[in-house]
Amino acid sequence: MALDLDALLAACADRLPQLEQQRLMLYAGANIPSARAMAAYSPALSAYPAMGPTHCKEQPETGLVSELEIRASQAAMTLFKAAWAEVRLASCTLANLAIFHAYCQPGDRVLAPAAEHGGHLSQRRGGTPQMAGLVVEDLPFDRTACRLDTARAVELIEQSRPRLVVLGRSIMIKADDIAPVVQAARTVGAKTLFDASHVLGLIAGGTYPNPFDAGVDLISSSTYKTLPGRPQGLVLGRDPRDAQPLRDLLDTRMLANYDAGRLPSLLVTLTEAQAHGAEYAAKIIANSAALHGALRSIGMPVMAANSGEIYTHQLLLPLAKSVDPRGVMTALQAHGILIGTCVDPSLADHQALRLGTQFITRQGLEATHMSEVARLLAQVLQVSPCGRLQACPTAETGASSQQIREMLARFPLISTAFS
């Protein structure tokens, strides 16, 4: 039965308390801003257009928007060691599309991650690059190591001489070795783009390598995963000369208007990341490592970084090929556990659960609590005869949900602080 408007609004109002107190949020692509960042969103700025370059808008009384564009850009530049930043785009998908149009021509060759290796629709063959008329070829991937195959990628760049090389994926359980790839791209005259959507907060906190240190030309990202902000897009550049092509495209062909009301919130999030991002990122990594160990200790198969490698917020739980991935996700949801599914990059035609630690870290859970999280997962998942996971049909829904509520009741509300 469809809800009426009042019921829908009531459900929306109840959503945050549910996430804070009743759900174990392990979805790898979710986070929530601080109370200050949420309160900073400005409906008044959203209600009024501000078209055109900073301090050269077509509308009157847009000086405040221009000042916010400058301040948010400067904060992003400082945090990520960028020469310039573009803060007006609504999502990373649109940011990637703008990059394709600004720095490529129809028919240009692009190397990018394949869907079967975790490539996002805004990067991969058959996705957003096709809207710009680009010819996309898959980057080589090492299924055994679950990371970019650096040596083969260098060879492919030298052979195909692309216009652009896209790095970063939506499935990233460890850091890739990108410096040789960036150097090979530079040698053939190609630009490099690193999509940092999932690891942006880890880059801000210094636990994941900054792609600019490897010589990457451009970084694109969303702002709501390991960076706990409101959803929007961000583009960062290493070379000041690369800023103008993108800005010319946005000002003349792509951004008639945009939601300027997001800018104060973004500025707060970036400022908070400058102050608290290192502590937050370190806790995420510690939780990932601890959860990895806790899951292994109770006999659950799990894919994550190996000893000596760089952890991210992501761990993968491989699923049996015989099960319906969405069915497993729905079963977990019934127990109050929210985890998404993804391709298993280690094995063709297989799926996995993609687990993230960034949200529970915001709730205050630390490494010492990961054994409790692992036990909750073990109550609702079981190892199948093939050694991969499936939903446990005998798990008691009410018991799991009650344990989650009791566990989360011990921690402060996530909306009250960044770190």
N, C-alpha and C positions, 0 to 999 in steps of 0.2 A: 504494500500500500504506500503510495507516494506521500511524502511529508508536505504539509503546507508551509508557507513562508516562515511563520513564527517558529514552527518546529525545526525547520532547517537552521534558522538563526540560533536557536537554543543549542542545537547540536554543534554548531561552530563555536559557540561560547564555551562549551564543555570540552572542546578538543584539547586545549592546553593542559588543563588539570588531568585529563586521562593520560596524556603522554608523560606527565611528570610523576604521576602517582600509581598508575594502573597498567602501564605497558612497558615491556622490556624492549626498548627501541634499539635494534641491532641492524637497522637498514644502513648501508654504507654511504648513501647519498643524502642523508638528512642531518639537520642541526637546527638550532634555534638561536636567535639573537638575544643579547642581554636585554633586561628590562629597559635600560637607557636607550639602547639602539632601537627597540621596538617603539618606544615613546617618541623617538626623534623623527619618525616618518611624518611628513608634512602634507596633509590633504590639500592645503591651500596652494602649495607649489604645484601639485598634480593637476589642479583645476585650470591652470593658466598656461598657454603655450609659451615656449622659450626657444624659438627657432633660430638656428644660425650659430656662428662661431662665438666663443666666449667673449663677452664685452662688445659684441657686435650683433646683438639679437634684433629680430624684426619687430618685436613687441616692446611696448614701454614697460617700465618698472620691472625689468628682468635683471637688474644689477645683482640682486641677492643670489639668483641662480648662477650667474657667472662667477660670483665669489665662491660659491659652493663647489662649482666645477673645478676651480683652481685649487681650493683647499683639499678636496678629495683626491685630485690627481697628485698633488704634492705628497699627501700622506701615502698613497700607493707607491709612488716613486721611492720614497724614503724606506718604506718597509721592504720592498722587493729589489732595491738597488737598480732601479730602471732609469733610463734617460728621459722617458716620457710615459704618459698613461692616458688612456681613454676610458672614461667612466660613465658614458651615457647609454650604453647598449643594455637591452633588457635581459639578455641571456647569453651564455657562451655559444650556443648554436648560432645566434645572430652575429656574434662577434666573429666566429669562424667564417660565416658567409661573407661578412664585410671584408675580412682579410683576403679571402679568395678573390673577391672582385677588385680589391685595391692593389694587390701585388701580382696578380696573374691575369692572363688573357684566355678567352675560350680556346680550347685545344691544347693548352699547356699540360704537361705531365706532372702529376703529384704522386709522391710516395706517402702512404699512410697506413695505419694499423688496420688489419682485416677484422671483420665482424667476429670471426671465429676465434680471434685472439684477444677480444675485448675492445676492439675499435668502436667508437661511438658513432651514431648515425650522422653527426655533424662532421666527421672526419673521413669516413670509409667510402669505399667503392659502392655506388648505388645510392648514396646518401646526399648530404648537403653539397659536397663539391660538384655534383652533377648539375645542380641549379646554376652554377657559374660556368658550366660548359667545360669542366676540367676532365682530363683523362687520368683516372686513379689506378695505381698499381699497388699491390699489397707489399708492405714491408715484411722482410723475413722475421720469423719468430722461432725461438728455441722452446719447444713444448716441454722438454725435460727440465729446463731451468725456469720456465715460466717467465721469460723476459725477452726483450728484443735480442735478436741474433745480430750482434754488432758487426762481426766480421763479414757476414753475408750481406748485411745492409750496406756496408761500405762498398762492396763489390757491385751491388746493384746500382748504387748512385753513380759510380764511375762508368757503368755500362749505359744506363738509361738517361743520364744527365737531366734530371727533372728541374722544374722551375721552383718547386717547393717540397720540403720534406716535413711531414707532420709527425711529431713525437708525442708520447703520453697516450694513455688509454683509460677507459672506464673501469677496467680490471687491472689493478696495480698492487700486488702483494709485496713487491720489493722494487728497488730502484734499478733502472736500466743504466748501462754504460753508454752514454750518448756522445761523449767528447769526440771519439773518432768519427762518428757519423756526422757531427756538425762540421768537423774539419773537411771531410770528404765533400759535403755539400758546398762549402765555401769554395773549394777548389774548382768545382764545375760551375760556379756562379749561381747556385741555388740558395734560397733563403730557408731558414729553419723556423718552425713554429712548434712550441711545446704547449699542449693543452694540459693545464695544471688543475683542472676543475676539482679533482679528488684530493690533491695533495697541497693545495694552495696554503692552507693553514699550517701544514707541516713545513713548508718552505719558509713561511713567515716566522715560525718558531725555531728554525735552524736544524730540524731533525731530518729533513729531506734536502738533497742538494739543490741549490738554486740553479736552474738551467742557464741563467746568464753567466755563471762561472764557467760553464762549458762552452760558451760562445754562442748560444742560441740567439737568434735575431728577435723573435717575438714570443711572448707568452700570452695565451688566452685562458680565461677561466670563468667559471661561475663563482659565486660568493657565499654559498650556503652549505658546504659540506664540512671539510675540516676547518675552514674559515667560517665561524658561526654568524653569518650575516643574513640579511634579506636577499631573496633571489634577484640577481641581475648578472650582467656580463662585465668583464674587465679585460682590457688589452694593455699589455705593457711592452715597451720596446727598449732595446739596448743601444741603438744608433739613433741620434736625434733626427737624422735625415729621413728616417722611415716614418716619422709621424705625419708629415704633410699629406702623402697619398691617401692614408686612411681618413684623415680629417676632411679632405676635399670630397671624398666619396660620401661621407656621412652628411656633410653640410649641404651638398648639392643634389644628392640622389637617394638618400636612405633615411635620414632622420628629419622628417618634417616637424614632428613633435616627439617628445619622450616624457616619461614620468619623472620629472625633476624632484618630486616629493621623496624619492628614494635617497637622494644625495645626502641629507643630514644623517640618516641612519647608516649609510655606508661610511661616512666620515667617522662616526662614533665607533663602528666596528674596527676600522683600520687603526684608529687611535688606541683602542683597547688591545688590539693584536700587538701593537708596538710595545705596550706596557706589560702585557701578560701572556703573549703568544708563545714565548719560549717555555714557560712553565706548563701551559696547556698541551703543547705539542709533545713535550717530554712525557707527560702523563699518558697521552694517547699511545705512544710507542711502548711504554712500560706495560700498559694494559693489554696491548696486542700480544706482546711477548709472553705475558703471564697467562693470558687466555689460551694461547697456542700450547703452552706447556700443560695447562690444566686439562685441556681436551685430550691431549695425547696420553696423559697419565691415566685417564679413565677409558682408554681404548677407542676413542673416536677418531676416524680419519680426518685430517685437517691439512690444508695447504697454506703455507705462510713462508716468510723469509727463513732461510737457514741460518745456523750459527755463523756470526761474523758478517751477515748481510744486513742491509738497512730495512727495518720493518716499516710498514705504513699502518694505516688504520684498518686495513682489509685483511681478512682471512677467508678462505674458501672451504666449504664443507661439501665434498663431492657426493653427488646423488647417484643412486642406482639407475641404470638406463631404463629399467622396467617401470619406474614410477613416473607419475605426472608431476613435473616441477611445481606447477601452479597449485596442484592438490596438496603438496607438502607445505607450500607457503600458506595456503588457506588453513591447513591443520594447525600450523604454528600460531597463526592469528587467533584461532579459537582458544588457544592457551594464553593469549596475551603477549605473545612473542612476535615481533615484527622484523622479518628478514626477507630480503628480496632474492630473486633467482638470477642466474647469469649463465653464459656458456662456461664450460670447463676448458680453459685454454690449454690444459695439459693433455687433453684427449679429445679427438674429433668426435662430434655427434654426441657429446655427453654434456650434462648440465651440473650446476653446483648451486649451493646457497652462498651468497656473497654477504659476509658479515662485517660490520664496521663497529669500531670501539669509540668513535668520536662523540656520539650522543651520550652514552652512559658515562663517559669521562666528564662531560659537562654536568652530569647529575651528581658528581662527587665520588663515584666508584673508583677505587684504586686497585693496584695489582693484587693486594691481599683479598679482594672480593671476587676475583675472576674464577676461583674454584667454585664459588656459589653459582655464578653464571653458567659455568660448564655443567654443573649438576642439573640445573634447570633444563638445559638443552638435552642432556642425556635422558631426562624423564620423558621427552616427547619425540626423540629421534632414536632410531636403533640401527645397528649395523646389519646390512643385508648379507645373504650368503656370498655375494660377490665382493664383499669388503667395503662397499660404499653405503651411503645412508638412505634411509626411508623413514616415513612417519611411523611412530609406534601406535598401533591401533588400540592398545589397551590403556594408554595414558589417560589419567583422570583430569579433565579440563578444569574443574573447580579447584582442585588441589594446587595445580601449577599457578593459576591466576592468583590465588590467595598468597602463595609464597612470594610471588612477584610484588604484590602490594605491600607485604610485610617487609621485604627487602628495601624497596624504594622509600618506604616511610622513614627509614633511618638516615636519609640524605636530604640536603637542602633542595629547594625548588631550583630547577635549572635556569629559570627566568630572572634570578636575582643577581647573578654575577657572571662575568666572562670566564674567569679562571676556575 
